[in-house]
Amino acid sequence: MTLAAVTNFAMADEGVVFREPYTLRLHQDKTHYVEYPVGKVPFVLNGSVFLFKDDYFGINLDVQDGAVAAVKYLPSPESADVSLRFTQSVKEDGSSMMLLEIVNRTKYTLMMNGVMVTPAGKGPVVTSIIPVQAGLVNFESWPHPIAQLVLTKLAIK
């Protein structure tokens, strides 16, 4: 599997913050890891949020007429409307899980869709994300490595 199709962005959109290219290393089992080159990838682009293992940042929501009009990246998660932390934990038996923590500091219930790319997969797979109530925290977990998680269609109610 290659992340090239989902991790190389050539555009230089005004105000878009890109992460520095690096090598993503994911725990696969007790003794194996898998590595992928991650190219020029934005944190947020066109309302979608791009997450990789060990990401911890915030987003602000521009709400107009009761809908999310824009999503903006903030490097400081503590001062953002929503903070996101995406991690991989490894147990003593060698198994691992991916964990997404979403802290919603807005006055709205936050809804979104998720799309993930897994090392064993052949392409993007849709995954569910539970709505996060106003002022609360939500945890989503998956019992397998995720190379990239993209949050899309952010909405409020």
DSSP file (Angstrom, degrees, kcal/mol; ACC not computed):
  #  RESIDUE AA STRUCTURE BP1 BP2  ACC     N-H-->O    O-->H-N    N-H-->O    O-->H-N    TCO  KAPPA ALPHA  PHI   PSI    X-CA   Y-CA   Z-CA
    1    1 A M              0   0    0      0, 0.0     2,-0.4     0, 0.0   121,-0.1   0.000 360.0 360.0 360.0 140.6    0.0    0.0    0.0
    2    2 A T        -     0   0    0      1,-0.1     3,-0.3    34,-0.1     4,-0.1  -0.952 360.0-156.1-121.4 144.2    1.2    3.5   -0.7
    3    3 A L  S >> S+     0   0    0     -2,-0.4     3,-1.5    34,-0.2     4,-1.1   0.442  70.4 103.2 -91.2  -1.0    0.0    6.7    0.8
    4    4 A A  H >> S+     0   0    0      1,-0.3     4,-1.0     2,-0.2     3,-0.6   0.853  75.4  55.1 -52.7 -41.3    1.2    8.7   -2.2
    5    5 A A  H 34 S+     0   0    0     -3,-0.3    -1,-0.3     1,-0.2    -2,-0.1   0.780 119.8  31.1 -66.2 -25.6   -2.3    9.1   -3.6
    6    6 A V  H <4 S+     0   0    0     -3,-1.5    -1,-0.2    -4,-0.1    -2,-0.2   0.387 120.1  49.0-113.6   3.4   -3.6   10.6   -0.3
    7    7 A T  H << S+     0   0    0     -4,-1.1     2,-0.6    -3,-0.6    -2,-0.2   0.391  85.1  83.8-128.2   6.2   -0.6   12.4    1.0
    8    8 A N     <  +     0   0    0     -4,-1.0     2,-0.5    -5,-0.2    33,-0.2  -0.935  48.2 177.1-115.6 115.2    0.9   14.5   -1.7
    9    9 A F        -     0   0    0     31,-1.7    31,-0.1    -2,-0.6    -3,-0.0  -0.965  11.5-177.8-117.8 121.7   -0.6   17.9   -2.3
   10   10 A A        +     0   0    0     -2,-0.5    -1,-0.1     2,-0.0    -2,-0.0   0.647  51.7 102.9 -92.5 -16.9    1.0   20.2   -4.9
   11   11 A M        -     0   0    0      1,-0.1     2,-0.1     2,-0.0    -2,-0.1  -0.288  57.9-153.0 -71.1 153.8   -1.3   23.2   -4.3
   12   12 A A        -     0   0    0      2,-0.0    -1,-0.1     3,-0.0     3,-0.1  -0.507  24.7-175.4-120.3  60.1   -0.1   26.2   -2.4
   13   13 A D    >   -     0   0    0     -2,-0.1     3,-1.6     1,-0.1     2,-0.2  -0.275  35.4 -99.6 -61.5 141.6   -3.5   27.5   -1.1
   14   14 A E  T 3  S+     0   0    0      1,-0.3    -1,-0.1     3,-0.0     3,-0.1  -0.428 105.1   6.5 -62.1 125.8   -3.4   30.7    0.8
   15   15 A G  T 3  S+     0   0    0      1,-0.3     2,-0.4    -2,-0.2    -1,-0.3   0.416  91.0 135.3  82.5  -1.7   -3.5   30.1    4.5
   16   16 A V    <   -     0   0    0     -3,-1.6     2,-0.6    56,-0.1    -1,-0.3  -0.680  45.9-145.9 -82.6 130.4   -3.2   26.3    4.3
   17   17 A V        -     0   0    0     -2,-0.4    26,-2.1    27,-0.3    27,-0.5  -0.863  14.6-162.1 -99.9 123.3   -0.6   24.9    6.8
   18   18 A F  E     -A   42   0A   0     -2,-0.6     2,-0.2    24,-0.2    22,-0.1  -0.781  14.8-125.7-103.6 146.8    1.3   21.9    5.6
   19   19 A R  E     -A   41   0A   0     22,-3.0    22,-0.5    -2,-0.3     3,-0.1  -0.557  35.0-100.3 -82.8 155.4    3.2   19.4    7.8
   20   20 A E        -     0   0    0     -2,-0.2    -1,-0.1    20,-0.1    18,-0.1  -0.526  45.6 -99.0 -71.7 140.7    6.8   18.7    7.0
   21   21 A P        +     0   0    0      0, 0.0     2,-0.3     0, 0.0    18,-0.2  -0.314  59.3 151.7 -58.6 144.6    7.4   15.5    5.1
   22   22 A Y  E     -B   38   0B   0     16,-1.8    16,-3.4    17,-0.1     2,-0.6  -0.928  48.0 -90.3-159.3 178.3    8.5   12.6    7.3
   23   23 A T  E     -B   37   0B   0     -2,-0.3     2,-0.4    14,-0.2    16,-0.0  -0.927  34.7-145.0-106.3 120.0    8.4    8.8    7.6
   24   24 A L  E     -B   36   0B   0     12,-3.2    12,-2.2    -2,-0.6     2,-0.5  -0.688  13.0-163.2 -83.1 130.4    5.4    7.4    9.5
   25   25 A R  E     -B   35   0B   0     -2,-0.4     2,-0.4    10,-0.2    10,-0.2  -0.969   6.8-173.0-120.6 120.1    6.2    4.3   11.6
   26   26 A L  E     -B   34   0B   0      8,-3.0     8,-2.4    -2,-0.5     2,-0.4  -0.912  26.5-121.7-114.7 137.9    3.3    2.1   12.7
   27   27 A H  E     +B   33   0B   0     -2,-0.4     6,-0.2     6,-0.2     3,-0.1  -0.621  30.4 176.7 -72.8 128.2    3.4   -0.8   15.1
   28   28 A Q        -     0   0    0      4,-2.9     2,-0.2     1,-0.4    68,-0.2   0.839  58.6 -32.9-102.1 -48.4    2.1   -3.9   13.3
   29   29 A D  S    S-     0   0    0      3,-1.6    -1,-0.4    66,-0.1     3,-0.2  -0.814  88.7 -53.8-155.2-164.8    2.5   -6.7   15.8
   30   30 A K  S    S+     0   0    0     63,-0.3    64,-0.1    -2,-0.2    65,-0.1   0.801 133.7  11.1 -55.1 -33.6    4.9   -7.8   18.6
   31   31 A T  S    S+     0   0    0     63,-0.0     2,-0.4     2,-0.0    -1,-0.2   0.420 112.6  82.3-126.0   0.4    8.0   -7.6   16.4
   32   32 A H        -     0   0    0     -3,-0.2    -4,-2.9     2,-0.0    -3,-1.6  -0.883  43.7-179.1-120.1 143.0    7.0   -5.9   13.2
   33   33 A Y  E     -B   27   0B   0     -2,-0.4     2,-0.4    -6,-0.2    -6,-0.2  -0.882  14.6-147.0-125.3 160.7    6.6   -2.3   12.1
   34   34 A V  E     -B   26   0B   0     -8,-2.4    -8,-3.0    -2,-0.3     2,-0.4  -0.989  12.5-157.9-128.6 141.2    5.6   -0.7    8.8
   35   35 A E  E     -B   25   0B   0     -2,-0.4   -10,-0.2   -10,-0.2   -12,-0.0  -0.937   9.4-178.1-123.8 144.3    6.9    2.6    7.5
   36   36 A Y  E     -B   24   0B   0    -12,-2.2   -12,-3.2    -2,-0.4     2,-0.4  -0.999  29.0-121.0-136.9 138.0    5.4    5.0    4.9
   37   37 A P  E     -B   23   0B   0      0, 0.0     2,-0.6     0, 0.0   -14,-0.2  -0.671  25.2-155.9 -76.1 132.0    6.8    8.2    3.6
   38   38 A V  E     -B   22   0B   0    -16,-3.4   -16,-1.8    -2,-0.4     3,-0.1  -0.950  14.0-166.5-110.0 120.1    4.4   11.1    4.3
   39   39 A G        -     0   0    0     -2,-0.6     2,-1.0   -18,-0.2   -31,-0.2   0.228  49.4 -33.1 -85.3-151.3    4.7   13.9    1.8
   40   40 A K  S    S+     0   0    0    -19,-0.1   -31,-1.7   -22,-0.1    -1,-0.2  -0.597  74.4 166.9 -73.6 102.5    3.4   17.5    1.9
   41   41 A V  E     -A   19   0A   0     -2,-1.0   -22,-3.0   -22,-0.5     2,-0.1  -0.972  30.0-132.3-124.5 131.7    0.1   17.1    3.6
   42   42 A P  E     -A   18   0A   0      0, 0.0   -24,-0.2     0, 0.0     8,-0.2  -0.417   9.2-138.7 -74.7 157.0   -2.1   19.8    5.0
   43   43 A F  S    S+     0   0    0    -26,-2.1     7,-2.6     1,-0.3     2,-0.4   0.875  94.0  10.6 -75.9 -41.4   -3.5   19.6    8.5
   44   44 A V  E    S+C   49   0C   0    -27,-0.5    -1,-0.3     5,-0.2     2,-0.3  -1.000  70.6 167.7-139.3 135.4   -6.8   21.0    7.2
   45   45 A L  E >   -C   48   0C   0      3,-2.4     3,-2.2    -2,-0.4    27,-0.1  -0.940  69.4 -13.3-151.1 127.9   -7.9   21.5    3.6
   46   46 A N  T 3  S-     0   0    0     -2,-0.3     3,-0.1     1,-0.3    24,-0.0   0.850 128.5 -50.7  51.6  40.7  -11.4   22.3    2.2
   47   47 A G  T 3  S+     0   0    0     24,-0.4   107,-0.5     1,-0.3     2,-0.3   0.403 114.1 115.4  82.1  -3.3  -13.1   21.5    5.5
   48   48 A S  E <   -C   45   0C   0     -3,-2.2    -3,-2.4   104,-0.1     2,-0.5  -0.790  55.4-145.0-100.8 145.6  -11.4   18.1    5.8
   49   49 A V  E     -CD  44 151C   0    102,-2.5   102,-2.8    -2,-0.3     2,-0.5  -0.940   8.5-151.7-113.1 126.5   -8.9   17.3    8.7
   50   50 A F  E     - D   0 150C   0     -7,-2.6     2,-0.4    -2,-0.5   100,-0.2  -0.873  16.9-173.2-105.0 121.2   -6.0   15.0    8.0
   51   51 A L  E     + D   0 149C   0     98,-3.2    98,-2.6    -2,-0.5     2,-0.3  -0.916  10.5 177.5-121.1 140.1   -4.6   12.9   10.9
   52   52 A F    >   -     0   0    0     -2,-0.4     3,-2.0    96,-0.2    34,-0.2  -0.907  49.9 -67.0-129.4 160.5   -1.6   10.7   11.3
   53   53 A K  T 3  S+     0   0    0     93,-0.3    34,-0.2    94,-0.3     3,-0.1  -0.148 120.9  18.7 -48.4 137.1   -0.3    8.8   14.4
   54   54 A D  T 3  S+     0   0    0     32,-2.4    -1,-0.3     1,-0.3     2,-0.2   0.494  86.3 146.6  75.3   8.8    0.9   11.2   17.1
   55   55 A D  E <   +H   86   0D   0     -3,-2.0    31,-2.6    31,-0.6    -1,-0.3  -0.537  17.9 171.6 -70.7 140.3   -0.9   14.2   15.8
   56   56 A Y  E     +H   85   0D   0     29,-0.2     2,-0.3    -2,-0.2    29,-0.2  -0.791  24.4 117.5-150.9 104.0   -2.2   16.6   18.5
   57   57 A F  E     -H   84   0D   0     27,-1.9    27,-3.1    -2,-0.3     2,-0.3  -0.900  48.0-112.2-155.1 179.7   -3.6   19.9   17.3
   58   58 A G  E     -HI  83  74D   0     16,-3.1    16,-2.8    -2,-0.3     2,-0.3  -0.762  12.5-154.2-121.3 166.5   -6.7   22.0   17.3
   59   59 A I  E     -HI  82  73D   0     23,-2.7    23,-2.2    -2,-0.3    22,-0.5  -0.991   8.2-147.3-135.8 146.5   -9.3   23.3   14.8
   60   60 A N  E     - I   0  72D   0     12,-2.6    12,-2.6    -2,-0.3     2,-0.5  -0.910  15.8-140.0-109.2 143.6  -11.6   26.3   14.9
   61   61 A L  E     - I   0  71D   0     -2,-0.4     2,-0.9    10,-0.2    10,-0.2  -0.895   0.4-149.6-106.2 128.1  -15.0   26.2   13.3
   62   62 A D  E     - I   0  70D   0      8,-2.9     7,-3.4    -2,-0.5     8,-1.2  -0.857  22.8-165.5 -93.1 105.1  -16.4   29.2   11.4
   63   63 A V  E     + I   0  68D   0     -2,-0.9     2,-0.4     5,-0.2     5,-0.2  -0.831  13.6 170.3-100.2 124.1  -20.1   28.8   12.0
   64   64 A Q  E >   - I   0  67D   0      3,-2.6     3,-1.3    -2,-0.5    -2,-0.0  -0.998  67.2  -8.3-135.3 131.1  -22.5   30.8    9.8
   65   65 A D  T 3  S-     0   0    0     -2,-0.4    -1,-0.1     1,-0.3     3,-0.1   0.857 129.4 -53.5  52.9  40.1  -26.2   30.4    9.6
   66   66 A G  T 3  S+     0   0    0      1,-0.2     2,-0.3    -3,-0.0    -1,-0.3   0.644 120.2  92.9  75.7  15.6  -26.2   27.3   11.8
   67   67 A A  E <  S-I   64   0D   0     -3,-1.3    -3,-2.6    88,-0.1     2,-0.8  -0.958  84.4-100.5-138.3 156.7  -23.6   25.4    9.6
   68   68 A V  E     +I   63   0D   0     -2,-0.3    -5,-0.2    86,-0.2     3,-0.1  -0.685  38.0 175.3 -77.1 112.7  -19.9   24.9    9.5
   69   69 A A  E     -     0   0D   0     -7,-3.4     2,-0.3    -2,-0.8    -1,-0.2   0.765  64.8  -0.1 -89.5 -29.4  -18.7   27.3    6.8
   70   70 A A  E     -I   62   0D   0     -8,-1.2    -8,-2.9   -23,-0.1     2,-0.4  -0.991  56.3-144.0-158.5 155.0  -14.9   26.7    7.3
   71   71 A V  E     -I   61   0D   0     -2,-0.3     2,-0.4   -10,-0.2   -24,-0.4  -0.992  19.8-164.3-124.0 129.5  -12.5   24.7    9.4
   72   72 A K  E     -I   60   0D   0    -12,-2.6   -12,-2.6    -2,-0.4     2,-0.2  -0.954  17.5-124.5-122.1 134.5   -9.2   26.3   10.4
   73   73 A Y  E     -I   59   0D   0     -2,-0.4   -14,-0.2   -14,-0.2   -29,-0.0  -0.485  23.5-172.6 -71.7 139.1   -6.0   24.5   11.8
   74   74 A L  E     -I   58   0D   0    -16,-2.8   -16,-3.1    -2,-0.2     6,-0.1  -0.988  18.8-152.8-132.2 124.8   -4.6   25.7   15.1
   75   75 A P  S    S+     0   0    0      0, 0.0    -1,-0.1     0, 0.0   -19,-0.1   0.779  85.9  70.1 -67.7 -24.4   -1.2   24.4   16.3
   76   76 A S    >   -     0   0    0      1,-0.2     3,-0.9   -19,-0.1     4,-0.3  -0.811  64.3-172.3 -97.0 102.8   -2.3   25.0   20.0
   77   77 A P  G >  S+     0   0    0      0, 0.0     3,-1.2     0, 0.0   -18,-0.2   0.813  77.8  65.1 -65.9 -29.6   -5.0   22.4   20.8
   78   78 A E  G 3  S+     0   0    0      1,-0.3     5,-0.1   -20,-0.1    -2,-0.0   0.786 106.2  41.9 -66.6 -26.5   -5.8   23.9   24.2
   79   79 A S  G <  S+     0   0    0     -3,-0.9    -1,-0.3     3,-0.1     2,-0.1   0.339  97.0 101.5-101.5   7.0   -7.1   27.2   22.7
   80   80 A A  S <  S-     0   0    0     -3,-1.2   -20,-0.2    -4,-0.3     3,-0.2  -0.477  79.2-121.6 -91.2 160.1   -9.0   25.7   19.9
   81   81 A D  S    S+     0   0    0    -22,-0.5    24,-3.2     1,-0.3     2,-0.4   0.891 104.9  17.5 -60.7 -39.7  -12.7   25.1   19.5
   82   82 A V  E    S-HJ  59 104D   0    -23,-2.2   -23,-2.7    22,-0.2     2,-0.4  -0.999  72.9-156.8-136.4 130.9  -11.9   21.4   19.0
   83   83 A S  E     -HJ  58 103D   0     20,-1.9    20,-2.4    -2,-0.4     2,-0.4  -0.890   8.3-161.4-109.8 146.3   -8.8   19.5   19.9
   84   84 A L  E     -HJ  57 102D   0    -27,-3.1   -27,-1.9    -2,-0.4     2,-0.4  -0.986   9.9-179.3-128.4 130.3   -7.8   16.3   18.2
   85   85 A R  E     -HJ  56 101D   0     16,-2.0    16,-2.9    -2,-0.4     2,-0.5  -0.993   4.5-172.8-130.8 125.1   -5.2   13.7   19.5
   86   86 A F  E     +HJ  55 100D   0    -31,-2.6   -32,-2.4    -2,-0.4   -31,-0.6  -0.965  18.5 161.2-123.4 116.6   -4.5   10.6   17.4
   87   87 A T  E     - J   0  99D   0     12,-2.6    12,-2.7    -2,-0.5     2,-0.4  -0.828  34.6-137.4-132.6 165.6   -2.3    7.9   18.9
   88   88 A Q  E     - J   0  98D   0     -2,-0.3     2,-0.4    10,-0.2    10,-0.2  -0.996  20.5-163.8-123.5 125.3   -1.3    4.3   18.7
   89   89 A S  E     - J   0  97D   0      8,-2.6     8,-2.0    -2,-0.4     2,-0.5  -0.882   4.6-152.9-110.0 144.1   -1.0    2.3   21.9
   90   90 A V  E     - J   0  96D   0     -2,-0.4     6,-0.2     6,-0.2     2,-0.1  -0.956   7.7-148.0-119.2 128.8    0.8   -1.0   22.2
   91   91 A K    >   -     0   0    0      4,-3.1     3,-1.9    -2,-0.5     0, 0.0  -0.440  31.5-103.8 -89.5 167.0    0.0   -3.7   24.8
   92   92 A E  T 3  S+     0   0    0      1,-0.3    -1,-0.1    -2,-0.1    -2,-0.0   0.804 119.7  60.2 -60.0 -30.7    2.5   -6.1   26.3
   93   93 A D  T 3  S-     0   0    0      2,-0.1    -1,-0.3     1,-0.1   -63,-0.3   0.493 120.6-107.1 -78.6  -0.4    1.2   -8.9   24.1
   94   94 A G  S <  S+     0   0    0     -3,-1.9    -2,-0.1     1,-0.4     2,-0.1   0.282  79.4 127.0  95.3 -10.6    2.2   -7.0   21.0
   95   95 A S        -     0   0    0    -66,-0.1    -4,-3.1    -5,-0.1    -1,-0.4  -0.409  39.3-165.8 -75.8 158.6   -1.4   -6.0   19.9
   96   96 A S  E     -J   90   0D   0     47,-0.3     2,-0.3    -6,-0.2    -6,-0.2  -0.922  12.3-161.2-140.5 165.7   -2.1   -2.4   19.3
   97   97 A M  E     -J   89   0D   0     -8,-2.0    -8,-2.6    -2,-0.3     2,-0.4  -0.988  18.4-128.3-145.6 154.0   -5.0    0.0   18.9
   98   98 A M  E     -JK  88 142D   0     44,-2.6    44,-2.1    46,-0.3     2,-0.4  -0.842  24.9-163.9-101.4 140.5   -5.5    3.4   17.4
   99   99 A L  E     -JK  87 141D   0    -12,-2.7   -12,-2.6    -2,-0.4     2,-0.5  -0.991   9.5-165.8-131.9 128.5   -7.2    6.0   19.5
  100  100 A L  E     -JK  86 140D   0     40,-3.1    40,-2.6    -2,-0.4     2,-0.5  -0.965   7.3-164.9-112.7 122.1   -8.8    9.4   18.5
  101  101 A E  E     -JK  85 139D   0    -16,-2.9   -16,-2.0    -2,-0.5     2,-0.5  -0.932   4.3-170.9-106.8 125.7   -9.6   11.8   21.2
  102  102 A I  E     -JK  84 138D   0     36,-2.8    36,-2.6    -2,-0.5     2,-0.6  -0.972   4.5-167.1-119.3 118.7  -11.9   14.7   20.3
  103  103 A V  E     -JK  83 137D   0    -20,-2.4   -20,-1.9    -2,-0.5     2,-0.7  -0.930   7.5-160.2-106.8 117.5  -12.5   17.5   22.8
  104  104 A N  E     +J   82   0D   0     32,-2.8    31,-0.8    -2,-0.6   -22,-0.2  -0.859  19.2 170.0-102.9 106.9  -15.4   19.7   21.8
  105  105 A R        +     0   0    0    -24,-3.2   -23,-0.2    -2,-0.7    -1,-0.1   0.270  49.3 100.4 -97.3  10.0  -15.3   23.2   23.4
  106  106 A T  S    S-     0   0    0    -25,-0.3    29,-0.7     2,-0.2    30,-0.1  -0.295  82.0-118.5 -87.6 176.3  -18.1   24.6   21.3
  107  107 A K  S    S+     0   0    0     27,-0.2     2,-0.3    -2,-0.1    27,-0.2   0.281  90.1  81.4 -94.2   9.3  -21.8   25.1   22.2
  108  108 A Y  S    S-     0   0    0     25,-0.1     2,-0.5    49,-0.0    27,-0.2  -0.778  85.9-111.4-113.7 155.1  -22.8   22.7   19.4
  109  109 A T        -     0   0    0     -2,-0.3    48,-1.4    24,-0.2     2,-0.5  -0.767  40.6-141.4 -77.8 130.2  -23.0   19.0   19.0
  110  110 A L  E     -FE 132 156C   0     22,-3.0    22,-2.8    -2,-0.5     2,-0.3  -0.847  21.4-177.3-104.1 127.5  -20.2   18.2   16.5
  111  111 A M  E     + E   0 155C   0     44,-3.2    44,-2.7    -2,-0.5     2,-0.3  -0.891   9.4 156.9-121.2 152.3  -20.8   15.5   13.8
  112  112 A M  E     -     0   0C   0     17,-0.4    17,-0.5    -2,-0.3     2,-0.3  -0.983  33.1-121.7-163.7 163.4  -18.3   14.2   11.2
  113  113 A N  E     - E   0 152C   0     39,-3.0    39,-2.3    -2,-0.3     2,-0.4  -0.750  25.1-145.2-105.7 160.1  -17.5   11.3    8.9
  114  114 A G  E     -GE 127 151C   0     13,-1.3    13,-2.8    -2,-0.3     2,-0.4  -0.981  13.3-173.9-129.9 143.3  -14.3    9.4    8.9
  115  115 A V  E     -GE 126 150C   0     35,-2.2    35,-3.2    -2,-0.4     2,-0.3  -0.999  15.1-171.2-131.8 131.0  -12.2    7.8    6.1
  116  116 A M  E     -GE 125 149C   0      9,-3.1     9,-2.6    -2,-0.4     2,-0.5  -0.902  20.1-150.1-127.2 153.7   -9.1    5.7    7.0
  117  117 A V  E     - E   0 148C   0     31,-2.5    30,-2.4    -2,-0.3    31,-1.5  -0.990  21.8-166.1-117.1 124.7   -6.3    4.1    5.1
  118  118 A T    >   -     0   0    0     -2,-0.5     3,-0.8     5,-0.4    28,-0.2  -0.796  30.5-120.1-110.3 153.5   -4.9    0.9    6.8
  119  119 A P  T 3  S+     0   0    0      0, 0.0    -1,-0.1     0, 0.0    27,-0.1   0.856 116.5  44.6 -57.5 -35.0   -1.7   -0.9    6.1
  120  120 A A  T 3  S+     0   0    0     25,-0.2     2,-0.0     2,-0.0    -3,-0.0   0.614 100.0  95.1 -85.1 -11.9   -3.6   -4.1    5.2
  121  121 A G    <   -     0   0    0     -3,-0.8    -4,-0.0     1,-0.1     4,-0.0  -0.262  67.9-142.1 -82.3 166.3   -6.2   -2.2    3.1
  122  122 A K  S    S-     0   0    0      1,-0.2    -1,-0.1  -121,-0.1    -5,-0.0   0.361  78.4 -25.6-104.8   2.2   -6.3   -1.6   -0.6
  123  123 A G  S    S-     0   0    0     -5,-0.1    -5,-0.4    -7,-0.1    -1,-0.2  -0.973  96.4 -29.7 171.6-176.7   -7.7    1.9   -0.4
  124  124 A P        -     0   0    0      0, 0.0     2,-0.4     0, 0.0    -7,-0.2  -0.283  51.6-162.4 -62.0 142.9   -9.7    4.3    1.8
  125  125 A V  E     -G  116   0C   0     -9,-2.6    -9,-3.1    -4,-0.0     2,-0.2  -0.992  18.6-121.8-129.1 134.3  -12.4    2.8    4.0
  126  126 A V  E     -G  115   0C   0     -2,-0.4     2,-0.3   -11,-0.2   -11,-0.3  -0.533  32.1-176.5 -73.7 139.0  -15.3    4.7    5.6
  127  127 A T  E     -G  114   0C   0    -13,-2.8   -13,-1.3    -2,-0.2     2,-0.2  -0.966  24.4-112.4-134.3 152.8  -15.5    4.5    9.4
  128  128 A S        -     0   0    0     -2,-0.3     2,-0.4   -15,-0.1   -15,-0.1  -0.595  21.0-164.5 -88.5 147.2  -18.1    5.9   11.8
  129  129 A I        -     0   0    0    -17,-0.5   -17,-0.4    -2,-0.2     3,-0.1  -0.996  22.4-127.7-127.6 123.5  -17.4    8.7   14.3
  130  130 A I        -     0   0    0     -2,-0.4   -20,-0.1     1,-0.1     8,-0.0  -0.476  34.5-100.3 -71.0 137.9  -19.9    9.2   17.1
  131  131 A P        -     0   0    0      0, 0.0     2,-0.6     0, 0.0   -20,-0.2  -0.271  33.6-134.5 -56.2 144.0  -21.2   12.8   17.5
  132  132 A V  B     -F  110   0C   0    -22,-2.8   -22,-3.0    -3,-0.1     3,-0.1  -0.914  17.9-132.8-107.8 117.5  -19.5   14.8   20.2
  133  133 A Q    >   -     0   0    0     -2,-0.6     3,-1.9   -24,-0.2   -29,-0.2  -0.228  39.6 -77.3 -66.0 156.4  -21.9   16.7   22.5
  134  134 A A  T 3  S+     0   0    0      1,-0.3   -27,-0.2   -27,-0.2    -1,-0.2  -0.281 115.8   5.3 -55.0 130.7  -21.1   20.4   23.3
  135  135 A G  T 3  S+     0   0    0    -31,-0.8    -1,-0.3   -29,-0.7     2,-0.2   0.561 110.6 108.5  74.0   9.2  -18.4   20.7   26.0
  136  136 A L    <   -     0   0    0     -3,-1.9   -32,-2.8   -32,-0.1     2,-0.4  -0.598  62.7-122.6-116.4 175.5  -17.6   17.0   26.1
  137  137 A V  E     -K  103   0D   0    -34,-0.2     2,-0.4    -2,-0.2   -34,-0.2  -0.924  19.7-163.7-118.3 141.6  -14.9   14.6   25.0
  138  138 A N  E     -K  102   0D   0    -36,-2.6   -36,-2.8    -2,-0.4     2,-0.5  -0.966   3.6-157.5-125.4 143.7  -15.3   11.6   22.7
  139  139 A F  E     -K  101   0D   0     -2,-0.4     2,-0.4   -38,-0.2   -38,-0.2  -0.985   7.8-174.3-120.8 128.4  -12.9    8.6   22.2
  140  140 A E  E     -K  100   0D   0    -40,-2.6   -40,-3.1    -2,-0.5     2,-0.3  -0.955   9.8-173.9-116.1 140.1  -12.9    6.5   19.1
  141  141 A S  E     -K   99   0D   0     -2,-0.4   -42,-0.2   -42,-0.2    -2,-0.0  -0.972  14.3-166.2-137.4 153.7  -10.8    3.4   18.9
  142  142 A W  E     -K   98   0D   0    -44,-2.1   -44,-2.6    -2,-0.3     4,-0.1  -0.997  23.0-136.4-135.9 137.7   -9.8    0.8   16.2
  143  143 A P  S    S+     0   0    0      0, 0.0   -47,-0.3     0, 0.0   -46,-0.1   0.045  83.9  55.1 -86.0  29.0   -8.1   -2.5   16.9
  144  144 A H  S    S-     0   0    0    -46,-0.1   -46,-0.3   -49,-0.1    -2,-0.1  -0.971  95.3 -81.1-152.2 160.9   -5.7   -2.2   14.0
  145  145 A P        -     0   0    0      0, 0.0     2,-0.5     0, 0.0   -25,-0.2  -0.369  36.3-158.6 -66.1 145.4   -3.1    0.3   12.7
  146  146 A I        -     0   0    0    -28,-0.2   -93,-0.3     1,-0.1   -28,-0.2  -0.989   9.8-167.5-126.5 121.1   -4.3    3.3   10.7
  147  147 A A  S    S+     0   0    0    -30,-2.4     2,-0.3    -2,-0.5   -94,-0.3   0.874  77.8   3.6 -75.1 -37.6   -1.9    5.0    8.3
  148  148 A Q  E     - E   0 117C   0    -31,-1.5   -31,-2.5   -96,-0.1     2,-0.4  -0.985  59.5-164.6-151.3 138.3   -4.1    8.0    7.8
  149  149 A L  E     -DE  51 116C   0    -98,-2.6   -98,-3.2    -2,-0.3     2,-0.5  -0.993   9.0-166.3-123.2 129.2   -7.5    9.2    9.2
  150  150 A V  E     -DE  50 115C   0    -35,-3.2   -35,-2.2    -2,-0.4     2,-0.5  -0.969   8.3-152.7-119.1 125.5   -9.4   11.9    7.4
  151  151 A L  E     +DE  49 114C   0   -102,-2.8  -102,-2.5    -2,-0.5     2,-0.3  -0.853  26.5 174.8 -95.5 125.6  -12.3   13.7    9.1
  152  152 A T  E     + E   0 113C   0    -39,-2.3   -39,-3.0    -2,-0.5  -104,-0.1  -0.799  45.9  28.8-128.5 167.2  -14.8   15.0    6.6
  153  153 A K  E     -     0   0C   0     -2,-0.3     2,-0.2   -41,-0.2    -1,-0.2   0.876  69.2-165.4  52.1  48.0  -18.2   16.7    6.4
  154  154 A L  E     +     0   0C   0   -107,-0.5     2,-0.3    -3,-0.2   -86,-0.2  -0.463  17.5 167.0 -63.8 131.4  -17.9   18.4    9.8
  155  155 A A  E     - E   0 111C   0    -44,-2.7   -44,-3.2    -2,-0.2     2,-0.3  -0.942  22.6-145.3-144.6 162.0  -21.4   19.6   10.8
  156  156 A I  E       E   0 110C   0     -2,-0.3   -46,-0.2   -90,-0.3   -88,-0.1  -0.870 360.0 360.0-126.9 160.7  -23.1   21.0   13.9
  157  157 A K              0   0    0    -48,-1.4   -47,-0.1    -2,-0.3    -1,-0.1   0.259 360.0 360.0-150.5 360.0  -26.5   20.8   15.5
